[in-house]
Amino acid sequence: MFAKCTHACLLCCACVGSACETRVDAVDKSQASEIQTEADNSNVSERPHSDKRRLHVCTVCDKWFARRGSLNRHMTCHTGERVYLCTQCEKRFSSGTGLMQHMNIHTDKYKCTECGRCCQSSRDLVAHRRSHSGEKPFECTACSKRFTRSVSLVRHSRIHSGEKPYKCHSCDKAFSESGDLYRHTRVHTGEKPYRCSLCDKSFSVSSSLQRHKRLVHNNSRPYECPYCGMLFKIHLELKRHVRIHTDAKPYSCRHCSACFTWHGQLKTHLLKSHNEGTWFTCDICHKKFDSKQELKVHVQRHEAVKPYVCSECPKRFYTAYELRQHRPVHSEYKQFSCGLCDRLFKRKRAVKIHFKTCSAKHGVTYVQLW
């Protein structure tokens, strides 16, 4: 007796019994060999399943895959690994599809007709246009904050739920976003492959290098505050600044009703009020900080390390902020103006001091905005 053929033959309308039997045996032996060979992989579990073609399962989320390569690519969403590099801007992605979509921003394929911005896909372009129309269809049920994208709402909701699905394999830290895990892994390796061509500073991720160039080596400030006229180098800085005028507090505590303007304020609140998080302690003076970056800058002051050098003079600084505060010394450009007398100033601090006396002369109640 021959085994009954359950496979659709692509070469003929009817299968010859002996040929069909041989093919079935070959398929069974091939599957059995594959299971035996790959059973030792810690990320894969092979077990009986109604669909014989899907043999590989992710041990993190139990998703099934037909091929080992598909599973390996899927695992990058849990590890945060990004192996696909954009040759235009050095940004990395965890999948080839993500890289292909990203490449569209370097073309005019999905270009906004209002501001000229290029998006990755038609869906991203639709979501981006909402920034011009003001439409925010996705609302958080916990704090009523609204978003232009559903994925932004999903990420935001993790602030309330505390969900952190992306876990580091080298330590006990977990993250709510895969990008945060990807950046964190460089803490263990110490790798900083992105070097600034204008100074000797290096960075672990390309976005930090790009931000460094904009903030430290570029004097252009194209973003203007509609409330006070203050100029900014990047849109994110303007977005954060506007909260001062609108009194927006987008960061809410999941343990109590407290809300905060800045994410750092929320982190400090969680540490002090709810003992959630990790303090970073200086080994020299035992002062505590709620972020590793603050501790790093603090230790530099102990060691007298000043990595930020002015391109106009030999003066050096501990932080990029201190360097930015120094730069107006070498320029005649005055970006800060008094709203009462239109007098111009190079520094924010100078216009704040002036505004106190100027408001008294004009009979205006002084309110500190910055």
C-alpha positions as CSV (number, residue, x, y, z in Angstrom):
1,M,0.0,0.0,0.0
2,F,1.2,3.4,-0.9
3,A,0.8,6.4,1.4
4,K,-2.1,8.6,0.2
5,C,-0.9,11.8,-1.4
6,T,-2.0,15.0,0.4
7,H,0.3,17.4,-1.6
8,A,-0.9,19.2,-4.8
9,C,1.4,18.2,-7.6
10,L,2.5,21.2,-9.7
11,L,3.9,19.1,-12.6
12,C,1.0,16.9,-13.5
13,C,-2.7,16.4,-12.8
14,A,-2.3,12.9,-11.2
15,C,0.5,11.6,-9.0
16,V,2.2,8.2,-9.6
17,G,1.9,6.2,-6.4
18,S,5.5,5.3,-5.9
19,A,6.8,8.8,-6.7
20,C,4.3,10.3,-4.3
21,E,5.3,7.9,-1.6
22,T,9.0,8.8,-2.0
23,R,8.2,12.5,-1.9
24,V,6.2,12.2,1.4
25,D,9.0,10.2,3.0
26,A,11.5,12.8,1.9
27,V,9.5,15.7,3.3
28,D,9.0,13.9,6.6
29,K,12.8,13.1,6.9
30,S,13.7,16.6,6.0
31,Q,11.5,18.1,8.7
32,A,12.7,15.6,11.3
33,S,16.3,16.4,10.4
34,E,15.6,20.1,10.7
35,I,14.0,19.7,14.1
36,Q,16.9,17.5,15.4
37,T,19.6,19.9,14.1
38,E,18.1,23.1,15.6
39,A,16.6,21.9,18.8
40,D,19.5,23.1,20.9
41,N,18.9,26.8,20.0
42,S,17.8,28.6,23.2
43,N,15.6,31.0,21.2
44,V,13.7,28.3,19.3
45,S,11.3,25.7,20.5
46,E,10.2,23.0,18.0
47,R,7.0,21.2,19.0
48,P,4.1,19.5,17.3
49,H,1.8,21.9,15.5
50,S,-1.2,21.5,13.2
51,D,0.7,23.4,10.5
52,K,3.8,21.3,9.7
53,R,5.4,24.2,7.8
54,R,5.6,26.5,10.9
55,L,8.3,24.8,13.0
56,H,10.1,27.7,14.8
57,V,8.6,29.5,17.7
58,C,9.8,32.6,19.6
59,T,10.2,31.9,23.3
60,V,9.5,35.5,24.2
61,C,6.1,36.0,22.6
62,D,5.3,32.5,21.3
63,K,5.0,33.6,17.7
64,W,5.5,30.8,15.1
65,F,7.7,31.0,12.0
66,A,8.2,28.7,9.0
67,R,11.9,29.5,8.6
68,R,14.8,30.0,11.0
69,G,15.8,33.2,9.2
70,S,12.4,34.7,9.8
71,L,12.6,33.9,13.5
72,N,16.1,35.5,13.7
73,R,14.8,38.6,12.1
74,H,11.9,38.7,14.4
75,M,14.1,38.3,17.5
76,T,15.6,41.8,16.8
77,C,12.3,43.4,17.9
78,H,13.0,41.9,21.4
79,T,16.8,42.5,21.6
80,G,16.7,46.0,20.0
81,E,19.5,45.0,17.6
82,R,19.7,47.1,14.5
83,V,21.9,45.7,11.8
84,Y,20.5,47.5,8.7
85,L,22.4,50.8,8.1
86,C,21.2,53.7,6.0
87,T,24.1,54.9,3.8
88,Q,22.6,58.4,3.6
89,C,22.4,59.4,7.3
90,E,23.9,56.4,9.1
91,K,20.6,55.6,10.9
92,R,20.1,51.9,11.8
93,F,17.1,49.6,11.6
94,S,16.1,46.2,12.9
95,S,14.7,45.1,9.6
96,G,15.2,45.5,5.9
97,T,11.7,46.7,5.5
98,G,12.2,49.4,8.1
99,L,15.3,50.5,6.2
100,M,13.5,50.5,2.8
101,Q,10.7,52.6,4.2
102,H,13.2,55.0,5.8
103,M,15.0,55.5,2.5
104,N,11.9,57.3,1.2
105,I,12.7,60.3,3.3
106,H,15.8,60.9,1.2
107,T,13.6,61.2,-1.9
108,D,10.4,63.2,-2.9
109,K,8.2,60.1,-3.0
110,Y,6.1,61.0,0.0
111,K,6.6,64.8,0.3
112,C,4.4,67.2,2.3
113,T,3.2,70.0,0.0
114,E,2.9,72.4,2.9
115,C,6.3,72.2,4.6
116,G,8.4,70.0,2.1
117,R,9.1,67.3,4.6
118,C,9.6,63.8,3.1
119,C,8.0,60.8,4.9
120,Q,8.7,57.1,4.9
121,S,5.3,56.0,3.7
122,S,1.9,57.2,2.6
123,R,0.6,56.4,6.1
124,D,3.3,58.5,7.7
125,L,2.5,61.3,5.3
126,V,-1.2,61.2,6.3
127,A,-0.2,61.3,10.0
128,H,2.2,64.1,9.3
129,R,-0.4,66.3,7.6
130,R,-2.4,66.1,10.9
131,S,0.4,68.3,12.4
132,H,-0.7,71.1,10.0
133,S,-4.5,70.5,10.5
134,G,-4.2,70.0,14.3
135,E,-6.2,66.8,14.1
136,K,-5.4,64.3,16.9
137,P,-7.8,61.3,16.6
138,F,-6.1,59.0,19.1
139,E,-6.9,59.8,22.8
140,C,-5.4,58.3,26.0
141,T,-8.1,57.0,28.2
142,A,-6.0,57.6,31.3
143,C,-5.0,61.3,30.9
144,S,-7.0,62.4,27.8
145,K,-3.8,63.3,25.9
146,R,-4.4,63.1,22.2
147,F,-2.0,61.9,19.4
148,T,-1.8,62.1,15.6
149,R,-0.7,58.4,15.4
150,S,-1.9,55.2,17.0
151,V,1.6,54.0,17.6
152,S,2.3,57.2,19.6
153,L,-0.7,56.4,21.8
154,V,0.6,52.8,22.3
155,R,4.0,54.1,23.4
156,H,2.4,56.8,25.7
157,S,0.1,54.3,27.3
158,R,3.1,52.4,28.7
159,I,3.8,55.5,30.9
160,H,0.5,54.6,32.8
161,S,0.7,50.8,32.6
162,G,4.5,50.6,33.4
163,E,4.8,47.9,30.7
164,K,8.4,47.4,29.6
165,P,8.5,44.6,27.0
166,Y,12.1,45.1,25.9
167,K,14.6,43.5,28.3
168,C,18.4,43.7,28.3
169,H,20.1,40.3,28.3
170,S,23.2,41.7,30.1
171,C,21.4,43.2,33.1
172,D,18.0,43.4,34.7
173,K,17.0,46.7,32.9
174,A,13.8,46.7,30.8
175,F,12.5,49.4,28.5
176,S,9.1,50.4,27.0
177,E,10.6,51.0,23.5
178,S,13.0,49.0,21.4
179,G,15.0,52.1,20.6
180,D,15.8,52.7,24.2
181,L,17.0,49.1,24.6
182,Y,19.2,49.4,21.5
183,R,20.9,52.5,22.9
184,H,21.3,50.9,26.3
185,T,23.2,47.9,25.0
186,R,26.1,50.2,24.1
187,V,26.5,50.9,27.8
188,H,27.7,47.3,28.2
189,T,29.9,47.2,25.1
190,G,31.3,50.8,25.4
191,E,31.0,51.1,21.7
192,K,30.9,54.6,20.2
193,P,31.2,54.2,16.5
194,Y,29.9,57.7,15.5
195,R,32.7,60.3,15.6
196,C,32.2,64.0,15.0
197,S,34.3,65.2,12.1
198,L,34.6,68.7,13.7
199,C,35.8,67.7,17.1
200,D,37.1,64.6,18.9
201,K,33.8,63.6,20.5
202,S,32.2,60.2,19.8
203,F,28.7,58.8,20.3
204,S,27.0,55.5,20.6
205,V,24.1,56.3,18.3
206,S,24.0,58.3,15.1
207,S,21.1,60.5,16.3
208,S,23.3,61.8,19.2
209,L,26.0,62.7,16.7
210,Q,23.5,64.6,14.5
211,R,22.1,66.4,17.5
212,H,25.6,67.3,18.7
213,K,26.4,68.8,15.3
214,R,23.2,70.9,15.3
215,L,23.6,72.1,18.8
216,V,27.4,72.6,19.0
217,H,28.7,73.3,15.5
218,N,25.7,74.9,13.8
219,N,24.5,78.5,14.6
220,S,21.3,78.3,12.6
221,R,18.1,78.7,14.6
222,P,15.1,78.3,12.3
223,Y,12.4,77.5,14.9
224,E,10.7,80.5,16.5
225,C,8.4,80.5,19.5
226,P,5.1,82.1,18.6
227,Y,4.6,83.4,22.1
228,C,7.9,85.2,22.9
229,G,10.0,85.0,19.6
230,M,12.7,82.9,21.1
231,L,14.7,81.0,18.4
232,F,15.8,77.3,18.6
233,K,18.1,75.0,16.6
234,I,15.8,72.0,16.6
235,H,12.0,71.6,16.6
236,L,12.0,69.4,19.8
237,E,13.6,72.3,21.8
238,L,10.8,74.6,20.6
239,K,8.1,72.0,21.4
240,R,9.5,71.7,25.0
241,H,9.8,75.4,25.4
242,V,6.2,76.1,24.4
243,R,5.0,74.2,27.4
244,I,6.3,77.1,29.6
245,H,3.7,79.3,28.0
246,T,0.9,76.8,27.7
247,D,1.4,75.3,31.2
248,A,1.1,71.8,29.6
249,K,2.0,68.9,31.8
250,P,2.1,65.7,29.6
251,Y,3.9,63.5,32.1
252,S,1.7,62.0,34.8
253,C,2.5,59.7,37.7
254,R,0.9,56.3,37.6
255,H,0.8,56.1,41.4
256,C,-0.8,59.4,42.2
257,S,-2.5,62.4,40.5
258,A,0.8,64.4,40.1
259,C,1.6,65.7,36.6
260,F,4.8,67.3,35.3
261,T,6.0,69.5,32.5
262,W,9.3,67.6,32.0
263,H,10.1,63.9,32.0
264,G,13.0,64.5,34.3
265,Q,10.6,65.9,36.9
266,L,8.5,62.8,36.7
267,K,11.6,60.6,37.2
268,T,12.7,62.6,40.2
269,H,9.1,62.4,41.7
270,L,9.0,58.6,41.2
271,L,12.4,58.3,43.0
272,K,11.6,60.6,45.9
273,S,7.9,59.9,46.4
274,H,7.5,56.3,45.4
275,N,11.0,54.9,45.6
276,E,10.8,53.8,41.9
277,G,13.9,53.9,39.8
278,T,17.7,54.0,40.5
279,W,19.7,56.8,42.1
280,F,23.2,57.4,40.6
281,T,25.7,58.2,43.3
282,C,29.0,60.0,43.0
283,D,31.9,57.9,44.4
284,I,33.8,61.0,45.3
285,C,31.3,63.2,47.2
286,H,28.4,60.7,47.5
287,K,25.9,63.2,45.9
288,K,22.9,61.5,44.3
289,F,21.5,62.1,40.9
290,D,18.4,60.8,39.1
291,S,20.1,60.4,35.7
292,K,23.4,58.9,34.6
293,Q,24.1,61.9,32.4
294,E,23.9,64.3,35.3
295,L,26.3,62.1,37.3
296,K,28.7,62.0,34.3
297,V,28.8,65.8,34.1
298,H,29.2,66.0,37.8
299,V,32.2,63.7,37.8
300,Q,33.8,65.6,35.0
301,R,33.8,68.7,37.3
302,H,35.7,66.6,40.0
303,E,38.2,65.5,37.4
304,A,38.4,69.0,35.7
305,V,37.5,67.4,32.3
306,K,36.1,70.0,29.8
307,P,35.4,68.2,26.5
308,Y,33.6,71.1,24.8
309,V,36.0,73.5,23.1
310,C,35.1,76.8,21.6
311,S,36.0,77.0,17.9
312,E,36.7,80.7,18.2
313,C,39.0,80.7,21.2
314,P,40.9,78.3,23.5
315,K,38.2,78.3,26.2
316,R,36.8,74.9,27.2
317,F,33.5,73.9,29.0
318,Y,32.1,71.0,30.9
319,T,28.8,70.8,29.0
320,A,27.4,71.7,25.6
321,Y,25.0,74.1,27.3
322,E,27.9,76.1,28.8
323,L,29.5,76.2,25.3
324,R,26.3,77.5,23.8
325,Q,26.0,80.2,26.5
326,H,29.6,81.3,25.6
327,R,29.2,81.5,21.8
328,P,27.4,84.8,21.7
329,V,30.6,86.5,22.9
330,H,32.1,86.0,19.4
331,S,29.0,87.1,17.5
332,E,27.1,90.4,17.1
333,Y,23.8,88.5,16.6
334,K,21.2,89.4,19.2
335,Q,18.4,86.8,19.3
336,F,16.6,87.9,22.5
337,S,14.3,90.9,22.5
338,C,12.3,92.7,25.1
339,G,8.6,92.6,24.4
340,L,8.0,96.0,25.9
341,C,10.7,98.2,24.3
342,D,12.1,96.0,21.5
343,R,15.6,96.2,22.8
344,L,17.8,93.3,21.7
345,F,20.2,91.1,23.7
346,K,22.7,88.4,23.0
347,R,21.9,86.3,26.1
348,K,18.7,85.1,27.6
349,R,19.8,86.0,31.1
350,A,20.5,89.6,30.0
351,V,16.9,90.1,28.6
352,K,15.4,88.5,31.8
353,I,17.3,91.0,34.0
354,H,16.3,93.9,31.7
355,F,12.7,92.9,31.6
356,K,12.3,93.2,35.4
357,T,13.2,96.9,35.3
358,C,11.5,97.6,32.0
359,S,8.2,96.1,33.2
360,A,8.3,98.3,36.3
361,K,8.7,101.4,34.1
362,H,5.8,100.5,31.9
363,G,3.6,99.5,34.8
364,V,3.4,95.8,33.8
365,T,3.4,93.0,36.3
366,Y,6.5,90.9,35.9
367,V,6.0,87.2,35.4
368,Q,9.0,84.9,35.0
369,L,8.4,82.7,32.0
370,W,11.8,81.0,31.7
